[in-house]
């Protein structure tokens, strides 16, 4: 079976140690996590993990089964890229003088639909959200001018299908 | 339980009396019906041991000689009773010594709660004396774990621990309690846990799936059942029997499923897997419908998955959704507790006998009998075989004993030839294959079922991994029967070396001590049998004894266990020699 990109979404309680438990499931199978994001979700006191992996559907099916089995996990899903709306964020820290000396930089900022989030005496910071390839492109465009620091976040995504977590939680509570 | 009730019944008392965290742990155990636990004291768990001292009339603590022994004893107790086994240890090395037992309980779905002491909260992460991150270490081998750092968490977490350990697909839970939480005083009240919102232990069987399963079963010409421990854990023995008898379907078992249906039941066709029976393995690849009940298609059961039951439709009845389509793709998956599922299925299936199909199993049994079984249990050669020892135990115990085995050749022989008349009678380390399991597990099994005869059958290798637990047998006069089948080798590894490594016997020869003298050192009655003429009488003498008894049988040094599916081969390619 061919490997492809999958986004795993995990709805869980917000407990110490759960991240360790979940990452262990990948470790056990020698699968590298490409990106990981943990945040609050649409439900109060429910956390959402967004995990990106490059693997086969058989493996992702088994992994999601094992994740969902963890006591504090409410529900886990996996989706292909086509089934989700997803983004990453990046920050570029660049020397301030370049903003004035290299006019091209302002065009790069505009063309990439990115924003300047802060300007200090020595540096300024550009924020860019988008697909991985869009961020990579912008990185390549800025690189010749010198990037002082660069960081990119894990993927965040929402599924196109409905995720009925609240209904599930109610069902669990009634049992 | 009483103490808790007394306090609860008297509201004034409840309101005013504060107890320490350590005492609260005892009340939690009592409220969960625990009257026996295994463990080993040490610095970080001392406040709890101090309370155990005060409560010794209600709660028996058995001091094992190593923390690993405590976990296996708790497992043996759990496996024979169906209740949660409890083990306790101190922080650091005490806690890390529990890991093998936790892993064993995890893979074999054994309900167990382990309690560990931990350094005081303010020292966490400081590399304090006997500090170890047991939560981090035990995460992959526990169903759930939690670190308590304040006394006020104790009641809720302990209730949750027991609930999680025993509900759904059971498993081990570890609760780590910092020393400050054991000393802190707080107002204690206990309520059993009734549910955890993110955890759905028993999925409800889908009626449509059950109807579809019944349709396949009724239409099948060569249906075949393989059941596993899920039948025992789900208390579905009677339902399995009724289902098998109505449908007439030949039924085989995985190693952990043994004893759920009487060995002598005419529809019980034997064991599947690497050293299972010939027919049950070969015919897996000839059936037209494979009905898997409470089993997980372990690789030791399936051999190569590429050639496993490819011709058959598969019905998989299973409590754990993660097992569905994990190894073998199910045409119909029925989630749920095996008892409930089988009860719903029974009225929908038609009566049948499948005589011609059974004849296929009988034919192959005859082949296996002539090639293997006859020589194993009625040998004519000079040296003693492991099989004939098991047969003598069957005869002397009238098939009523609980057989606890370790790991290796003796285990396979015991599981092949031991006969069972009662469920929960085959206690062995299945998934993890933990050498050293049997002796402490037999202690737990016996203490959990004093009315039953418990026979530990152990190899000379595994026996020496936990031999120190003889101390428990002696101190508590636990009347277990210990049979060491001594071939002076690590027999199973030696067998593989013979078959697959051109007889290069790397580190498998054991130069053994005088096992009889060692048992005598613990004041345990001991015998050694080296000749066939002495076997029957000695086994009978052992079974007649109401005290602990040690029997060493010197068996043939280089016997092999057959049939055998070589690792990675197909079930069809099982070897008879």
Interface residues (C-beta under 8 A of the other chain):
Chain A: X12 X13 X16 X17 X20 X21 X24 X28 X61 X62 X65 X66 X68 X69 X71 X72 X73 X74 X169 X172 X173 X175
Chain B: X135 X136 X139 X140 X143 X144 X145 X146 X147 X164 X195 X196 X197 X198 X199 X200 X320 X321 X322 X323 X324 X325 X326
